[in-house]
């Protein structure tokens, strides 16, 4: 899935794969989801072309940090913000690990990023195994559905990309139920109904502490005494 995005972004025209021409017909195996592309009488036959759309997992602290970064765009003016989500993909699951804020041109009603700004954002993870999973951006009010501009200009616009719309400039507490979740499938972004959100994105705990309360208080006191 994302392999196609990276290939189109970094490859030169000369580096693009070409279908065999002339001579004996020979199959070409895609590097994505095991698709088999073959030529037969100048026709393309694609087998097993359905790719798995993974569930995206994001930790609570990264979701909250995303909100804080979005809110920072509106500190001095009522501006929308945007944060790109990078991470790992493992077949049916993807995990957000890294937040990247592009040098976006933002206003009350829209967000625009230049190719140069997006290239700069991507440079933060070049040489790593991380891939672009999607993005989050803010809206001024309570409306969290994509606008036509969002559909057209969202940078992460490849199959499986997730787009999270955060209301009220990200100034209020964020959870998935109050956000708008969109998924790029079938060549366009689709709004995900609240009842289906868990099929596309899930929040993971950032930490868990199962100590007894009494023991936790004792340990906290020991730490405080040691600092003194």
N, C-alpha and C positions, 0 to 999 in steps of 0.2 A: 504493500500500500504506500507507505511513505517513501519507499525506494524510488518510485516514479517521481515524487516531488523533488528529492535530492538530485536525481539524474537530470531533470529538466532545468534545475537551478544552476548547477555547476558545470554541466557539460557544454562543450562548444558544438556548433553545427556539424563539424567534421567527426565529432565523437559519437554522434547518435547512431544507434543500431539501424542497420538496413536489412530489409528482407532479401533473401537470395534471389538473384535474377539470372535467367539463362541456365542451360545445362540441366542436370538432374534436379528434381524437386527434393528439397531437404527441409526437415522441421527445424524450427528455432524455439528453444526453450526459454521462456521468460524467467526472470529472477523473482517474480512476484506470485506468491500463492500457488506455484506449480502449474501455472497456465501453460498450455501447449498451443503454440501458434504455428500453423503449417500452411504452405501454399499448395493449391490444387486448382489448376485451370484458372489461375489469376484470382482465386477467391481465398479469403482468410477464414480459417476455421478455428474458433477458440473453444477449447474444452476446459471444463473445470474452472471457469473464469470467476466464479463467485468467491470473493475474498471475505475472510472473517473480519467483522467489525468489532474490535476489542472493547471491553469495558474499561473506562479510564478511572484509575484510582488516584486520589489526591489526599495527602495528609491534612489534618485540621489546621496545623500551623502554617502550611503553605497556602491553604485557602484563605486564612485570615491575613496572611502577609500579602496575598494578591489584593484583598480588599483595601488594605492600608496603602499599597502602592497606587491603586486606582484613585483613592481619595486624595493622594498627594497632588494629582493633576489639578484638583479643584481648590487647592489651598488659597491661591491668589485670585482666581477667577472661576467662574462656573464652567469648567471645562471637563469634557469626558476624558477618560484615560484608557490605556490598553496595556496588557501584559501578555507576553507570549509564554506558553507552557512547553517545556522540553522534558524529555524523559526516556524511558525504555519501553519497548513493546515486546511482548512475549506471546504471540499468537492471539489467544482470546483475552489477554489482559495487557494493559498499558499502565505505567506508573509515572506520575509527574515527579520530577526530582529538582528541576531548576526553573527559576523564573527569570525572564529577560525583559527589560523595559526598553522598547525602541525609542529613538529620538523622533517622536511623532508630532505632527502638526495637529493640535487638538483645539476644538472650540466647543461652544455650548451644544451644537447640534451635530458634530461629525468628528471623525478621526481620519487623518490621512498620513500615510507613510510613503516615503519615496523608495525607489529601488535601492538607493544608497543606504538609507536608514535600515532597511530590512537586511541588506547584506552585512551591515555592521552588527546587527543583532545576531545573525547566523554565525558571524565570526567568533562569537563567544564560545561556541561549542564545536567548532571545526577541530578535527583531530581527536574527538571523543566519540564514544558509541551512542551518544544522545541523539534523538531525533525530535523534530517538531511534532507535537501532538495536537496542538490547538491554541486557543487564546481565551482571555477574558477581557471584556471591555465594559465600561460603565455607561449608563443612561441618566439623564437629568432627573426624571420622575420615576413613577412606579411602573411604567411600561417596560416590559422586558422582552418583547418580541423583536426580531430583526426588522430593521427598516429596509427599503429597497437599496439604499446606500450600503448598509451592512452586508446584504447578500452579494452585492457587486464588488465591494472593495476590501472585504475581510481577507487578510493576507493568507491565513491558513485555510485554503479552499481546495482541499484534496479529499478523496474518498476516505471517510472515517474521521476527518478533522472535527474536533469539538469546539463549540463556541459558547461561552458562558456570558450572559448579559447580567450585570450587577446594577440594581436600581439605586437612585438617589446619590449618584456620583461615588458610591461605595462608602458613604459617610455613616451608614447604619450597619448593625450586626448582619452578617451574611450567612445564609444557609441555602442549600440547594432549592428548597421549597419557595423561597422568595426571589430566586434568580430565574432567568430564562435560559433553558438548555436547548441548544441546537446542534444537529449532527449533519455533516455533509455526506449525503448519500444520493445516488442516482443523478449526480451532476449538479446538485443544488442543496442548500441548507434546508433542513426540515425541523420545525419546532417539535420538541419532545413534550408530550403531555405529562403532567405531574405523576400520573400513575405508572408511567413507563421510564421515569428518570433512572431508577436503579438498574435498568438494563443497559445504561449508557455511561453513567458516572456514579462513583461511590466515594464517600469520605472515610478515610482511615484515621484511627486515633494516632495522635502524635506521640503519646506516651501513656503508660499505665502503671499505677503504683498500687499493689495489692497488700502492702503492709498494714498491720493493725494500726488504728489511729494512735493508740498509746505509744507504740514503738516508734511511729513516725514522729511524734512530738518529742520523744527522748532524743532521737537522732538529730532533729532540728536544733534542739537545745545544745547538744554537743558541738555541732557545727558553729553555732553562735558563740559559745564559750571559747572555742579554738581560735576564732577570728579576733576575739578581744585579747 
